[in-house]
């Protein structure tokens, strides 16, 4: 899967960490990311490739920066 992570705030989003979670909010493992623990400038966006087991269907990607609340999409 490919996800787009963007910083819509006015401050730098520091150490933004991605996690794949199931419908109950539990982490899906193993997962590989083309990039993780990102620093995003205001208005910056990045495309990240995410690979996880094919048998996981209903998953979401959670992004959490050190200085902001988590966002799930």
C-alpha positions as CSV (number, residue, x, y, z in Angstrom):
1,X,0.0,0.0,0.0
2,X,1.1,3.6,-0.5
3,X,0.2,6.3,2.0
4,X,0.6,10.0,1.9
5,X,1.7,11.7,5.1
6,X,1.3,15.5,5.3
7,X,1.9,18.2,7.8
8,X,-1.1,20.6,7.8
9,X,0.0,22.5,10.8
10,X,2.2,25.6,11.2
11,X,5.0,23.9,13.2
12,X,7.5,21.2,12.2
13,X,6.0,17.7,12.9
14,X,8.9,16.1,14.6
15,X,9.6,12.3,14.7
16,X,6.4,11.4,12.9
17,X,6.0,7.6,13.3
18,X,3.7,5.4,11.2
19,X,2.0,2.3,12.5
20,X,-0.4,-0.1,10.7
21,X,-3.4,-1.0,13.0
22,X,-6.4,-3.3,12.7
23,X,-10.0,-2.3,13.3
24,X,-9.5,-2.8,17.1
25,X,-6.5,-0.4,17.1
26,X,-3.9,-3.2,17.6
27,X,-0.6,-3.0,15.7
28,X,-0.2,-5.3,12.6
29,X,3.2,-6.9,12.5
30,X,5.5,-7.5,10.6
31,X,5.4,-4.3,8.6
32,X,8.1,-2.6,6.5
33,X,8.1,1.1,5.6
34,X,10.1,2.9,2.9
35,X,10.6,5.6,5.5
36,X,9.5,6.2,9.1
37,X,10.2,8.6,12.0
38,X,9.8,11.5,9.6
39,X,10.4,15.2,10.2
40,X,7.8,17.2,8.2
41,X,8.0,20.9,7.6
42,X,4.7,22.9,7.5
43,X,2.9,22.0,4.3
44,X,5.3,19.2,3.4
45,X,4.0,15.8,2.3
46,X,5.6,12.4,1.6
47,X,4.6,9.2,-0.1
48,X,5.5,6.1,1.9
49,X,5.3,2.5,0.7
50,X,4.0,0.2,3.4
51,X,4.2,-3.6,3.2
52,X,2.4,-6.0,5.5
53,X,0.9,-9.6,5.4
54,X,-1.6,-10.0,2.7
55,X,-4.2,-11.7,5.0
56,X,-4.8,-8.4,6.8
57,X,-7.7,-6.7,5.1
58,X,-9.3,-4.0,7.3
59,X,-6.2,-2.0,8.3
60,X,-5.5,1.7,8.8
61,X,-2.3,3.7,9.1
62,X,-1.8,5.8,12.2
63,X,0.7,8.7,12.2
64,X,1.9,10.2,15.5
65,X,4.3,13.0,15.8
66,X,6.2,13.7,19.0
67,X,4.6,17.2,19.2
68,X,1.0,16.4,17.9
69,X,-1.9,14.0,18.5
70,X,-2.2,10.8,16.4
71,X,-4.1,10.8,13.2
72,X,-5.6,7.6,11.7
73,X,-6.6,7.3,8.1
